[in-house]
C-alpha cells in the first residue's frame, strides 16, 4: 500500500533511510556521514520538514506492507522546479515492486499538479538506482556538467513510464 507519510512514521522512515544509504555509501564514505546517532537525528529532522510541507510544496509517500514501512519517496516543488529528493526502499524489500509503486505515486501526483519536468540527483556509485531511474524514463541532461559525486537526471513527465519495470527497487 502507498500512502502519505505521517509524523508518527518519522522514526521508521529515518531508520529505513539509514539502511538504504548504507548499501551504496558503505566503503565509499566515512560511516558517520550516513550512519550513527547524529546522522539519524539530522535525517529525522529533514524528513520532519518534508512531511510537514504543504501539498503544493511537495509530498512524502510511504510504502507499507503488513504494517511495516518498506519504502519512502519525497519530492519538493520550489521556484517553479520539482525535484525528486528521495526514493529509498528497505534493502530487505528490494525486487518486490516497492520502488516502482512509489515512483508511480509520485508520477500521478506530478501529473495532477501539471508538472512537466522533474529533476533528481543520484549518487554516481549507486548503479542500482541509476538503472531503476533509466527504466522509468529518467535521462541525464547532455548539457549538464557533473558536479561532485552526484549525477543529475531529468524526467519528462508526459513521457514517463508509470508502470513497474524490472527495476530491482
N, C-alpha and C positions, 0 to 999 in steps of 0.2 A: 504494500500500500504506500502511495506517495501522499504526503500531507504537508501542510505549512508547519514549520518548526515553531515550538512554543518555548517560553523562557524556562520551563521546567526540564527541557531537553538539553540545556547547556552543558551539564557535566558529561552526558553521554556523547554529545557532539564533539566536545573538546578532546575526550579520550579517543574517539574514533579518528579524529583529525591527526592526533599524535601517532597512532598506529599506522595510518596510511602514509604519512610523511616519512616515517622511519623506513619504509620499504624502498624509497628512492633516494633518501639522503644518507642513510647508513653507509659509512665508508667513504663518503664524499665531503661531508661537513662534520664539524665537531658535534658530538651528541647534544651539548647544551643548546645548540642552535635549533633543535627540533624536538627535544625531549626534556624532561625534568620539571620540577615544580614551577619554576619561574616561567618557563615557556608555556606550560599548561595554563597558568594564570593569565598570561598575555593572550593566548589563543582564546580562552573563555571570554575575556573582555571584548575581543574583536567580534566573536560570534554573538555576544550580547548586543553589541551595537547593530549588527546585521539583522538580528531577529527583531529588534525594535524599530527598524526602518518603516516608513510608511510604504504602502504598496506602490505608490508612484516612484519611490526611490529604489525599489528592488524587493527581492523576496529571498527567503531561505526555505528550501524544501527538504524534508526528511523522507528517507525510505525506511519503512518499518516492516519487520517480519516477526511474527509471534511475539509482539510487544517489545522487540529489541530494535534500536536504530541501527540499520545496516549501511546507510549511506546518507550523504548530505550534499546539497548543491546550493550555491548562493550567487546572486547577481546584483549589480548596482547600476543604476542609471543616474548619471550626473553630467551636467554641462552638455546635454544632448547626445552623450555616448553611453552605450550599455556595455558592461563588462561582466563576463562570467568570472567571478572572483575565486570561486572554489567549486570543485566537484571531487568528492572523495568517497570511496567505497571501502568498507572494512575488508582488509585482505582475506579474512575468513569467508567472505561472501562474494569474492570475485567469480566471474564467469556464470553468474546467475541472472543476468539482465538488469541488475540494480542500477548500474551507471546509465544504461540506455533508457530506463524508465525515468530517472532523474533528468536526463537530458531532454526527453520528450516533454516533461512537465515544464521545464524552462522554455523550451521552444513554443509550447502552447501559450505560455504567459507572454512571451515576446510578440507572438502573432496577435494576441488580443490587444496588446498595447500599441500595435502598429510599428514595432521596432523593425527596421530593415536590415541592420547590420550589427553584429556583436563581436567584441574582441575578447581575447584571453591571453594570458601569459602562461607558458608551460616550461617547467624545468628541463633544460637541454638533455639531461641524462635520463629523464623519465620517458623512455621509449614506449612503454606500455600505454601511457596516457596519450602520447603523440599518435599512436596507431588508432586508439579509440576515437580521438577527435577527427582524424583523417577519414575514418569510416563513417562519420556523421557530417561530413561536408566542410569541415574547417580547413582553411588553407593559409599558408604563410603569405604575407604581403611581399611580393617580389621586390618592392622598392624599399622595404624596411631593412635597416642595418641592425643585426643582432646586438643587443645590449646586455652585457653581463652574462649570467648563466641561464637566462630565460629566453625563449623564443615567443614572438607574438604571432598569433593566429587569428584569422577573421572568418566569420560565418555570415554568408548572405542568407538571411532568414527565409526568404522565399524559395531558396534552392535547397534548404537543409533537409537531411533525412530525419524524419520523425520516428522512424521505426528502429527497433533494436537490431543492430548489426552484430555480427560475431565479434564482439569487441574485447572481451576479456574483463570488462568492468562490470 
